[in-house]
Every structure is written in structure tokens, then in C-alpha cells.
Amino acid sequence: MTSLLTNPDPITIPLVSKLCSFPSQRRLFSLRLRRSSLAKITRNSSSLLPLVAVSSLSATAAKPTRWREKPELAESDSISLLNERIRRDLGKRETARPAMDSEEAEKYIQMVKEQQERGLQKLKGFRQGTEAAGAGGFSYKVDPYSLLSGDYVVHKKVGIGRFVGIKFDVPKDSSEPLEYVFIEYADGMAKLPLKQASRLLYRYNLPNETKRPRTLSRLSDTSVWERRKTKGKVAIQKMVVDLMELYLHRLRQKRYPYPKNPIMADFAAQFPYNATPDQKQAFLDVEKDLTERETPMDRLICGDVGFGKTEVALRAIFCVVSAGKQAMVLAPTIVLAKQHYDVISERFSLYSQIKVGLLSRFQTKAEKEEYLEMIKSGHLNIIVGTHSLLGSRVVYSNLGLLVVDEEQRFGVKQKEKIASFKTSVDVLTLSATPIPRTLYLALTGFRDASLISTPPPERIPIKTHLSSFRKEKVIEAIKNELDRGGQVFYVLPRIKGLEEVMDFLEEAFPDIDIAMAHGKQYSKQLEETMERFAQGKIKILICTNIVESGLDIQNANTIIIQDVQQFGLAQLYQLRGRVGRADKEAHAYLFYPDKSLLSDQALERLSALEECRELGQGFQLAERDMGIRGFGTIFGEQQTGDVGNVGIDLFFEMLFESLSKVEELRIFSVPYNLVKIDININPRLPSEYVNYLENPMEIINEAEKAAEKDMWSLMQFTENLRRQYGKEPYSMEIILKKLYVRRMAADLGVNRIYASGKIVVMKTNMSKKVFKLITDSMTCDVYRSSLIYEGDQIMAELLLELPREQLLNWMFQCLSELHASLPALIKY
């Protein structure tokens, strides 16, 4: 850094207006610098000292007042806008995920790739008849014969249109008629040969109730569609990279493998049933995760209701607890938690040294305090409960395993807390219909999955009846079950209608014991009701979906679900699974008020459930549910707009394609001190600002040290500088921008930037594929259209040769645009 202070005459420095995303640069403004009589300050910019904490700014400031900048300059400027974007993109993950070196990254990327291949191989068994798409993915293309007139479709090259029909027509160069698919677009009708349509068409589904796209695409102009497709592709790659970094971070965590204890065989021998082949494989998978791996387990056990998932969890718990660790079993409802507690207590009753406890709202304050102390001291080995186990008051002595049952039933904050455990303890997730995000991760190999799809030999498929509601049908269904000595679940979506149904059933069955159960009841009352129903004393239980998970009543083999249109597909599947646990034929009656009142999505949801009548189809059903209900639970609500750009099916195919090429999304940064910015700028700080700072050299040194560390540190430094001293004068802004340019260049793998006349050149190690991804995602057409990639450099031709300060501003804005794409790249 050369001379910063001189005695200039008052001058006015204009800023160049840019047609881009920074509004502060769309107007000209000036800053008058005052005369200064201070001596020149010089510094060697190559000297880099150890990083000084940004908080040391407070030590250099003796004056409580702020630098008196003009009010109009306090508005958001280009640095502020860049800082906001950095905080938004990096804030949640930068501190939690330390960077890997390149060699370590290569090792783990290869490991995840192999895991992904295993996941895709498993998927083949569950998508029979579906051809594999390119690069090991799967095709989501639609069979034109399955389309109905009026259905919306997506042509991969043209965009969104409306399917009209399939007709025979004679092509110009032939006399034989061929089948053509006719698709209506905004500006005309397209005619595609059937074979071509089969390769390029996708059904257009949206993650919300409506299936109508905002607009149809135009045949005469495909550029709008290309932009929409690019936006979806960039969104996908950001998600893939985020997931990749999360799971690479998990794979870095280490723990000693658990010992193979010989008494495990004795514990397994107590299982009273013959294990199915899938169960045996799940036992083996979990045992290998715990006893052979050095990284924490994160396994999904996906099996239909009653197929034996709990036994897999019990054996994992025994392995961990017998090694001196604690196990936590997390359930979404107290009803399910109580059932787990009863099963675990009975199964571990022969092992007096292993203590099992249930933490619930049914307990008194004194009982809770006693349990919390036992958990903290390690005297409680297995802790069962609901989300209260995730609270800050529950301190574990030596937690080794977390078992999560029905993760989709937990709230967002609870899911985040569960996710935080995955980097430090072994996690086993049990689900019959996994949430889409969980399913997606299982299918793509970012987590392991064991799939139990074979039913126990004695199980009989549940007979599903779907019809409009009539009291006569309800009475007949209940009478048939009671006549064979069974019990009935009667489920409604809301508490409000329970009393009305109670009155109706008491009138129809005056001599039968009927009870209600819902989450707003007093704890003891709810527990007693469930206990009496389990004992067979209550014949009809009118309830909400509180019984959705876990209630295992062998004698209850009829379930009536009213107003099914208000339930999600996964909920309906789980509710239906409450019956059919014994060797009797079970019945599920799904009643809706009037088909004319149902949305298209609700009708599709119900038809999907009716189609999946066979046992073991919860996994396929959940996969279909991904396309029917909201995408918010998969990738977060902010991604639903990107899905809407291309439709769910094409979005998924792009996702699998991106996953198969994830190693191409890598960018290699260069050390900050090796980056050269060949632009000779000598900004001069006004004397008033120098007097105000008191020690400007120390502050400028701190700025360079922050820039050398990383972008997050530079952002924090600038924000603290402005918080303490107010908005800096233009000359100080130039100094900061030069640091930002150098930092962004280092992150992007650019080691030198120079200008030759109207040409700006950036020497880089970036690959051409990464360059294309970055430029495709740029929001500013001015910069995107000016950049070209040649060999090992990125070049831009400007309209005219710019003065040095304006050239620096151009570099700052251009690199800001390029840097915004970093979340879509793996950085090592």
C-alpha cells in the first residue's frame, strides 16, 4: 500500500453507474474530500501479520461519536449488499463446517460416490420396469399413452405445454402413417413423433395444490425456457453441494467401533419370531455400522407397519448399552413412547443392570427431576420419551445411540436438533413412510438405508374401501367387526367433530363401550383410555390422528377414517397400518364428503393409497408421495419456486444427473497472498477521517489480515468498522474494495487480474464446466455476456478503457457476481 495521505485540493470523484443488481451504483454521486496537512503513511502490502480479532477495533476508538458522513451516503452501497449476500449464503454453515484440504476431500468424495452407487442399486429393486437414465440415475419421463387430454407436460428442449392427444398422420417423406403426439404451446401446436416424445416428455407436477403452470412456453422463443431450466439446475447444484458438505463433515467424525459382544447372540435368540430375509439383512447392516465402522451410523430402517423395525432398533440398543453407553429412543407422541417403553422394558427384563426410563408429561415434577439426575449421572441406560428429550435440561452422561421413530412427525426445530446429533452419535431412524427428504437421501446414498419389504408369513393384506360418506355404511362396517369379536378405530382429522360422532355411535350402538382420545385430554385420562382399549374393554375408539403411530392392538382390525381429503398420504398410510396386525383380514374404510369438493391433489392421493393395497409398499408410496405433496419438506420452502420452473419430474431427473457428476462441481481456491491485482491506485484518506480513526495504520493492517483469512472475516471486519465509525469516505471504500477483489479472486481460483487497454484478464485454475455453471447462474447480463473462457484465463472486453478507480469498481462488481455462485460449488 503506497501513500494514503496528502494535501489535495478539494476534488469531486464520480462513481460510474452500472446496469446491475447494486442500486447504489445506478446513480452518480460525489464525495468532497477536505484538505489535509498530515504526513504520508506508507505500508508494505505484502507483509501479513497473524489475524487480529475484529473486536480490537473498540480498543482503537477513543471517541464515542461516529464519523460524520453525509446522510445520503449511509444507504446500502455495493459493499453492504455484498456483505448481506455473504451473511445469507455462509452464515448458517461456515462456522459449523471447517474446510478440508484437497487430498482429504478427494478421499471422502470417492466414499460418498460409492455409497451413492449402492443407494441407486438398492433403488433398482423398488422401481422394477423403470429404465435407468444416464449416469446411473433413473428416468422420470412420462409414457405418452398415460396422458389425458388437457394434462400439462414439459418438453426438455421447448418447455411447458398442454397435451392434446395422440393421432396418426402421414409424414412428408413417407406413405405410411405414424403416431404423433400433439402439444399446445402459447403460440401454436407442436407435432412430435411418438418415439421422440417418449424420450423428451415429462409430466408437469407442482409441489402445491394447483397443477396449472403460470404460462405456457413459446415455440418461437425457447430462450425464456432455457433460463428457467438453468435457474432450476443451479438451485439443484446448490442443494447437492450443501448436502455433500454436510455429509462429508459427518464422515470426518470418528468414534471407536463397538466390541462384538458374545452375549448379543443370547439377546437375539429371545426374539420370538422367525426373522424375514429383509430383517436379517437389516440386522447385519446395523451390526456392521456399529462394530466395523469408525464413523457414526446414520441409517434409515424403512419397513411397513408390523414388519419388525423395532427388533432392529432393540439389537442396536443392546450393542451400544452393553458397551457402557446410553441410548435415547425418541417418539413423536406419548402413546408411541409408552408402547416403546413397555416393549423395551419387557425385552431387557433379564438384564437387571440395564435401567430403562420413560420421560413424559404424565410424570410429576419430582419424578422428572429424579430421572433427569439419573440421566446426567449415567444411572439410566435407556431413555424413552417425546421431544422433551431434546430439551436443554436433559444432559446425557455418555450418549451413544439415538433411535428416532417416525421422524416426519416432528417439527422443524426438533428435526434440526436431531440433525445436530448426527455428527457425534450413532443415529437409527425408523419409518414406514419416510419424509421425502429422508427418502431422497436414502435413495441417493448420502445416508444408508435398510429396506424391510417382505411381510411376516402370517400377515394378510388390508382391504381398503374408498367411498363417499354414508351413515349406513359406517354402521355396517362397525357391526361386521363387532360381530367377529373385534375392535374399531374411528379417526377424524380434528377434535371439533369427535363429540358429534360420539352421539351418533352411542345412538347406533347403545350397549357398546365407546371412548374418545385426543391430544388435548389430560394426560392420565388419555393414558387410561389407551390402556382400556388395549385391554379390549373399549370396543370403539373415536380419536384424532394421535393413534397414527405405534398403537399396536392385535384385536382391532377395522379402521374408519372420515374426511380423508384432510389427511396427507403418509398419514393415511400410517393410520391404515393400525389394523391388520393379526392373522385376521383387516378393513380400512376411507370416507370423503363429496368427490366434487376434493382437489385434484386429494383425489390423486387417495387413488395412490388404493393402488398400494399389497403389503410392503410403504416405501414406493412415500416415493410417489414426493411427487404429490409439497416439496417444502424435501429441500426447504425456498426451493419450491425452482421446482415450479420445470416441474417435479424433470427437476428430479436433473437432480440425479447432478448427483452423478458431483466431483465436477469443485473449485480450488488459491492462497490470498499469491493473488496479484495489477492496478495502481493510491487513494488518499481525508484528514478529518484520519484524525477520527486515530490509528488508521492498525485498522488497515487488521483489514488485510481479515481478508487473508476468509471472506467471512472480511465481512465481519467491515461491518464492525462501519458500526463503530460510520460509513467510510470514498477513498477508504476504494481500499476496502481492493481487499474484497483480492479475497474473491482467491476464493474463485484466480491468481492474477490485470487490464490491457479495454481487455480485463483473470488468470485462473477454474475448469470450463465450472466457468459455465458460474456464468449461467449470474443475474447480471452485462457481466455474463462480456466474459469468455480461454485456456487458463477468463477475459472481458469493455466498451472503453476505464480510469483506474472505475476499473476497480468494475472488477468488484464482476467478481461479486461470480462469487455469488460459490454455494453451488464444493470449495477445497
N, C-alpha and C positions, 0 to 999 in steps of 0.2 A: 504494500500500500504506500503510495507516494504522498506528497504534501496534501494535507487535508484542510489547512487554514491559510488564508492570505488576506490581503486588504482589497477586495474587489470593489469597484463602483457598483451602486445598486443596479441589478440586472433583472430581467424577467425571462424565465425559462419556460417555454411552452411544452406541453405534453401532446403527443400525437394521438389523434382519435383513431380507435380501432373498431372495426365492424365485428365484434366478438362478444363473448359472454361476460366481459368485465364492464359494467355500466359506467364506472368512474372514468373510463378511457374513451367514452363516446363524446366527450366534450373537451374543449380546450380550457385550461385554467393556468394561472401563473402564481408564482411564489416570489415575493420580493425578498432578497437577501440583504441584510444590513451590513454596513461597513464593519470591518474587524481590524484591530491593530495587534492581534496576537501573533506569536511566533509560529513558524511552521512546525507541524508534528509529522514525523515520519515513522514508518514501521516496516519491517521486513515481513511481507505477507506469507513467506514460506515457513516461518517459524511457527510451529504448532505446539502449544503447551497442553498439559493434561486438562481435561474438561473441568471447568469451574461451575459449581452449582448456580443455576439461574437465579436462585433466591439471593445470591450475593449482590444483586442489583440494589437491594434495600440498604445494604451497607454503604453503597457509594452515594446514596441520595441523602443529603442533609436537609434539603428544602422540602417542606410538605406540599407546596403548591405545584401545579402542573405547568409544563411548557405551554406558553400562550400561543397556540396555533389558531389560525383563523377558523371560525365555526364551520364554514362550508367544507373545509378540508377534513373534518372529523368523520365525514361519511365513509362508508365502506370503499376502500381503494383496492387495487389489484392484489396487494399482499394480504389484506384482510380476507378477501374472497378465497384466495389460495389456502390460507390458514383454516378457514371454515371447512373447505373440502378435505383437507388433510385430517382434521379432527373427526370429520364424519366417516371417512374411509378407514382410518387407522385406529381410532380411539378405543374400540372395543377389543381389539386383538393384539395391538402392538406390544403391550406390556406383558400379556399372558403367553406369548409365543416367541421365545428367543430364536434368532436366526440360526440356521445350520450352515456349516461350511459345505462347499460343493461336493466333496467326496462323500460326506455323511448323507447329503441329500440324495445322491445317486443311489446309494445303498437302499434307502428307505423307499424311494420312488419305485425301484425294481420290486421291492417286497409288496408294496401296495398293488402294483400291476399284476403280480402273480396271484394275489388274493382276489383281485377283481376277476381274473380269468376263472378262478374256482367258483366265484359267485355266479358268473354267467353260465358256467357249465351246469350248476345246480338249477338255474332258471330253465334250462332246456327241458328238464323233466316235467316242468309245470306249464310249458307252453307248447305242447305237442302239436305238430301240424303247422307251426309258425316257422317260416324260413328265417334263418339268421341273416341279419342285414350285414352291411360291410363292416369290417374291422371288429368282428366278434360281437356286434350289437344285435338288436332284433328289430324287425320291420314292423312299423305301426301303420303301414299303408292299408287302405281300405279296399275291399273287394267291391268293384262297381255294381255287381248284382245285388249286394246287400243294401244299396242306397234306395231311398224313396224319393219320388219327385218332390222338390222343394227343400231337400236336405242341403246344408251348406258344406262345401268341400274346399280343400286347399290344394292347388296345383303348385308343385315345388318351384317351378320357374315363372309362373304367371301370377299366382296369388289366389285370393278368395273369390269363389263363385258359387252359383246356385245350381245344383244338379237338376236337369230337366228330364232326362231319360236315356235309354239305350235303343237305338234304331239301326236297321240295316240300310246301307247306302252303297252305291257303286262308285268306287274311286275312278279318277280320270284315266289312269293308265291300266285299267283292268275292266273286264266284263263281269267278274264275279262280285256279288255284293258282300260287304264286310260289315261287322258290327262296329258302331261308333257310339261314343259317349258324348252327349250334348250338355254343355255347361254354359249357363248365362252369366255374363260379366256386365259391368256397368255400362260399357259402350258396345256391346254386341254379343253374339253367340259363338262359342268355340266348339269345334267338332274334333274329337280325338279318337284315333283307333283304339279299340278296347285294350289291346296289349300294352300300348303306351300309357293309357290311363291307369292300368293296374300297377305300373312302375312309379307313377308320379303323383297319384292322388291320395289325399289323406282326408279323413272326416274332420270337420271343423267343430271342435268342442270347446266350451269355455268353462272356467272354474266358478261360474256362478249360475243362477237360475236360468238366465236367458241364453239362447244359443244363437241369437241374431248378431252378426258382426256389425261394426259401426258403418262400414261401407263395403261395397264390392270393389274388387280390383279392376283396373282398366287394361284391356288387351293392347291398346295403342301406346301405353306408357307403363313399363314394368319397373321404372326407377323407384317409385314410391314403395312397391312391394319389396324390392331389394333392400331398401333402407330399413323397412320393418323387420325383414329377416335378419339383417345384420344386427339390429338392436337386440333381437331375441338371442342371437348367437353370442354376443358379448355378455349379455346377462347370464347366460348359461355358463360361460367360461369363468366368470367371476365366482359363481356358486361352486363350480368344480374346484377351483383353486382354493377357495375358502375351506371347503371340506377336506381337500388334500392336506392343507397346512394343519388343520385341526387333528387329523388322524396321524400325520407324520409326528406331530407333537406327542400324541398318545403313545405311539410306538417307541418314542425315545425313553419313556418312563420304564424303570426297571424295578423288579422285585424278585426275590429268590423263589424258585419253583417249590411248590408244596411237596412234602415227602409222600411217597406211595405207601400208605399205612396198610398193613395186612388186615386190620380189623374192618377195612372198607368192605371186604368180601362178606363178612358176617352181617354188616348193616344191609348190604344189597340183598342178601338171602331172605331178609324179613319181608321183602315185597311180596304180597300175597297173590299177585297175578303173573302170568307169563308175558314177558315184555315183547312188544311187536318189533319187527326188524328196524323200523324207524327209531323207536325208543332206544334200542340197543346202540344204534349209531350216535344218537344224541348223548347217551351216557359216555360213550367213547370220546366224542368231541370235547365234552366238558372236562373229562378227566385229563385229556392231553393239554387243554388250555391251562389247567391248574398245576399239573405236575411236570410238564415238559417245557413250557414257555417261560421266558423271563420278563415278558411284558404283561401288563394287566389284561385280563379277559374282558371282552365286550361282546357277548354272544346273545343272539336272539333265538329263543326257542319258540317256534311257530307251530302250533298244533291245535286242531279243533277241540272244542269243549269235550272233556271226558276222555281225551286221548293219552293222558299220562304226563303232562308237562310238569305237574307238581313233583312227581317222583324224581325227575331230572334235577329239580331245584333242591330236593331233600338230600340227594347224594353229594351235590356241590357244597351244601351247608355242612354236611358231616365232614367232608375233606378239609374244609377250612377251620372249622371249630376244633376238630381233633388235633390240629396243629397249633392250637393256643390262640387263634384269632377270634374276633367277634363277627357275627353275621346279622345283617339287617334285612327284614322282609317287609317290603313296602306295598300296601294295597290301597286302592282308591276309596273304598268305603269301609266303615267299621264292621259291616256284615261280613264282607270278604275277609277282613283282617281277623275277625273272630274265628272264622272257619279255618283259616291257615294256622292260627294258634292251636286250635283243637287237634288238627291233623299232625302238626309238628310235635306237640306235647305227647300225643299217643305214640308216635313213631320213635321218639327219643326217651321214652319212659324207662327203657332198660339201662340207660346211661345216666346214673344219678349225678355224676359230676358235671353234666351239661345242664345249665339252667336256662329255661325258656320264659320269656316275659311278654305280656301284651300291654302296650301303652295306648290308652284310649280315653275318650271323653266320658266314658262310663265310670271312670275311677274317681275317687275323692282326691282332694288336693294332697293329703298326707300320703296316700298310696302313690301318687305320681312322683312326689319328691323322693320317696324311698326308691322307686325304680330308677329315677334319674341319677341318684347317687350310686346305685348298683351298676348302671351302665358306665358311669365315669370311672369307677374303681375296677371295672373288669369282672365283677362277680356275676354279671348277666351275660351269657354267651350268645344267645339268640334273641333278638329284639324284634317283635312283630308290631305293626301299627299302621296308621294312615300318615298323611302328610305332616303330622305333628313331629314325626321322627326327623324331619328335615330342618326343624327349628334350631335357633342358635342356642337354646337352653340344653339341647341334647348333645353332650360331649362324650365321644367314644374313647375307650381306653386303647383299643387296638383293632380297629375295624378292618376286616379283610375282604368281606363279600357283601355286595348289595344285590338283593333279588327284588326286581320290580315287576309286579303283576299288573297287566292292563295299563301300560304307560299312557295310552291315549286318553285315559280318564282324568289325568292330572292337568292342572292349569299351567300357564306359560312359565310363571316364576318357579313353580315346583319342578317343571321339566328342566329349566336352566340349572337348578340346584342338583338335580340328578346327573345332568351332564358334567357338572363340576367334579363329581365323584369319580368319573370315568378315567381321569388321568392318574388317580392314586390308588384305587381299589379295584378288585375284580367285580364286574357287573354282569348279571344274568337277567335278561328281560323275557318275561313270559307273556305271550299274547296269541289269541286265536285270530284276531283281525288286527294286525299291527297298524299303527298310524302310518299314513303314506310315507312320511319322512323315514321312519324306521324301516319300512319295507323297501324303499328306494335304496337306502344304504346297504341293506342285506343283499339286494339283487346285484349291486354293482361292486360288491366286495370290499367296501370300506368298513364293514364290520362283518363278523362271522354269523352265519345262521344255520341252525339245525331244524329241519322241517319234518314234523311228525304228521304224515298224511295217511297212514294206514290205521283204520279203526280197530278197537278191540274186537275179537271174534264174535262176542255176544251182542254187539251194538246193532240196532235196526235203524234205518234212516227215518228221519222225522217227516211226517206227511204234512205238507204245507197247503193251507186253503186261503185263497185271496178273494175277497168279495166285498160288496157294499154292506153297510151295517144294517142288520135287522134283528130286533129283539128275539124273534122266534128262533133264528139261527144260533144265537148266543145260548138261549135256554137249552136247545137240543144238544149243543156241544158239551155244555156242563153236565147235563143229565147223563149222557153217554159215559163220561169219565167217572161220575159218582156211582153209576150202576156197576162198574167193574172194581169199585172199592178204592179209586184213586183220588187225587187232589188236583186243584186247579189254580193256576196263576191268572189273575185278571189285571192287565197292565194298561195304564193311561199315561199320556205324556205330561200331565200337570196335576198338582194336588187339588186344584179347584173342582174337578169333576168327580172326585172319589166318593163324596157323600151321595151324589145323585145315583151313581151306580150301586152303592151300598143299599139305598132304599129300594131300587129296582130288584136286586137279587134277594133281599130279605123277603120281599113280597112273593117272588117266584119260588124260593126255597126256604120256607119258614122254619123248617126243622133242622137246618144245616148250620153248623158253626162257621161264621164268616167274620173276617177281621181286615183291618186296614193297616198298611205300612208305608211310611214316607219319611223323608229326612228331617221334617220339622217336628216330629214327635219327640217327647222326652226320651232320653237315652234308655232308661230302664224299661219304659213301655215298649220301645222298639225291640229291644233285646228279648223281652218276654214273648212278644208276638212272634218273632222269628223262631224262638225256641219251641213254642207250642205248635207252630206249623211244621217244623222239622220232626216233631214227635207224632204228628198225624192227628192232633186234637183239633186243629183248624183245617177245614176242608177246602175253603175258598179264600185265597189271599188277594185282596184288592190293593194294588200298590202302584207306585211310580217306577221309574227305571232304576230305583235303588237296588233291585234284585238283578240288575243286568249282569253283574259279575259275581261268580263264586258260589251262590247258593245251590247246594247240591242235595236235592230232595229226591230220593230214589222213587218214591211213590207218586210224585207229581208228574203226570205225563200228558197234560193238556195245558196249553197257554193261550190266552185270548188277548190280543193286542188291539186296542181301539185307537182310532185316529192315527193310523200308521204313517200317514203322509208327514207327520210332525217329527218322526224319528229319522236319524241318519242310518245309512245302510249297515254300518258296523254295529250300531246299537241294536237294530232289528236282528242281526245275525246272532249277537250275543244273547239277546232275550230268548230267541228261539232255542238256543242251546241250553236253557234252564231245564228243558224237558228232554226225555229220551235217554236218560242216564241208566235205565234198567233194561231188561230184556223184553219189555212190553212195547208195542207200537205207540209212538207218541204223535200228538197232533198239535200243530200251531195254526191258529185262526187269526188272519190278519184282516181287520175291518177298516174300510175307509168310508167317509160320509157320502161322497158322490164323485164319480170319476171326473165330472165336468169341473170340479173345484180343484183338481190336482194339477200341479205344474208338470211340464214335460220331464223335468229332472226327477220329480217324485214318482212319476209313472215308470221311468226307466229304472229307478232304484228298486221298485217293487218287482218288476219283471226279472231283474237280475237275481233277486233273492229267490224267486220261484224257480228259476232255472237251476240254481245251485242247491238242489234237493239232496244230492248224494252227500255222504259223509266225507269229511276231509277236504272240503272245498273252501274253507275259510281263507286260505292263502290266495287262491285265484280270485275269490270275491273281493278281497282287500285290494288286489291289483286293479280290478275293474272299478272299484270304488274310487281309486285315484283319478280316474277319468271322469267320474260322475260328480263327486262333490269337490268342495273348494280346494284350490291349490295353496291356500294360505298356510295350512299346516305342514306343507311339504317344504317350501323354501322361504316362508315368511310372506306377509301380506304385500310387501313392496314388489314382489315378483309377479303378482297376478296380471299386471298390465303387460309385462313382457310376454306372458303366455298368450294373452289376448291378441297379441300382434300376429301370431302364426297358428294358434290353435294348439290344443294339448298334444295331439298325436305327433305332429311334426316337431313340436318342442321336445318330446321325449326322444325321438329319433336323433335329433341334434345333440341331445344330452348324452346318449350312449356313444355317439361319434366323438364327442369332445372328451369323454372319459377314456376312450381307447387311444387318444393321442395326447394324453395329458403331459407327457415328457416334452412335447414340442412347445409347451406354454412356459418355458423357462427363460428367465433373463438374468444375465450375470452382471452384477454391479462392479464398478471399479473403485479403487481407493480414492477418497476425496482429494488427497494431496497429490495424486497423479493427474488430476484433471486440469487442463490449461484453457483459460478463456483469453484468447488473443484480442483484447480490446483495450485500448489505452484511455482510461477515464480517470481523471484526477478531481473528484468532487471536493468542494470547499464548504466546510461547515460554517454557518453564521456564528459570530462571536457570542451573541446572546445565548444560543443553544449550548455552546461550549462552556460558557460560564455556568449555565444551569446544570449541566452534567457534572461539572467539577473535575471528573476524571474520565474524559472521553476515551483515552487510550485503553484503559482497563475494560471499558464496556465493549469497545470494538474487538479487543482480544477475546473477550467472552463470546462475542457473536461468532467469530471464526471457529472457536473451539466447539461451539454448539453445532455449527454447520458441518464440522468434520465428523461429529458423532453420528447424527442421522437427521432426517427431516423433522421428526417429532420434536427433537431437542431444539432445532432452529425455530420451529413454530412456537414452542413454549417461550423461548428467549424473546422473540419479537413481541408476543402478547404481553409478557411481563414488562418489557421495555415501555410499551405504549400505556400499559396500565399505570406504571409508576410516573412516567414523564409526559404522557400525552402523545399525540401524533407527531412524528418526527418531521423536520423540514425536508424539502425535496432532495437536497444533497445527501442527507443521511439515508433517505429512501433508496437512492442510487447505490450506496454502499451495501445496504441490505439485499437489494435485488441481485447484485453481483454474487453475493454469497448463496442466495437461493438458486441462481442459474447454475453455479458450480455444483451445489448439492444435488439438484435434479439431474444434471448431466451424469454425475457419479451413479445415481440410482438406476439410470437408464442404460448404463454401459457405454456412455460417451466419454472419451478421454481427452478430446480436444475440440474446441469450437473456434473458427476464425472466419473472417469475411474477406472476400477478394472482389472489390467493386460491388456489383449487385448480387453476387453469389455468396450465400452463407453455407459453410461446410461443417458437418459434425462427424468426426471420426468415431466409429462405434464397433463393438463386438456383437451387436444385435443381429439375429438371423432375419432373413427376408420374411419368413412366416410370422415372426413376432412383430416386425415392422408393419405388415399388412393388418394384423389384428389391432395394433395400436391406432393406425391411421383410420381403419374402418370405424372405430369407436369414437373418434374425435368429433366434437359437437360443432366446431368452427370450420366452415367450408373454406374460408380464406387460407388457413394454415394447411388443411388436409390437401387441398388442390395444389399447393405450392411445393409440397415435399415429394422428393423422389429418392429411391434407394439404389445405389450403385456400388457394388463391391463391398467395401468395409466403411462406407460413408453415406450419410443422409445429407442431401443437398436441397437448397431452396433458392429460387431466383426471385428477387424482389423487383418491384416495378421501377425503383430508383435506388441509388446509393444513399443510405441514410446517415445522418450525423451519428456520432458515437453513442450519445445518450439515448437517442431514438432507436438505434440498433440494439442496445442493451434491453430496452423495453420490448422490442420485437422478440428477442431471444427469450426473455422472461415469459411472455405470453405463449409463445410456441412451445417451450418446454413444459409450461403448466398444462397445456392441452395434452401433450404426450404423457406426462407424468400421471394424469388422471386415469390412464388405462392400467396402471400398475396393479390394482386389485385383481385384475384378470390374469395376472402372470405370477408364476412361482419365482420368488426372488432369493437367490443364493449367491 
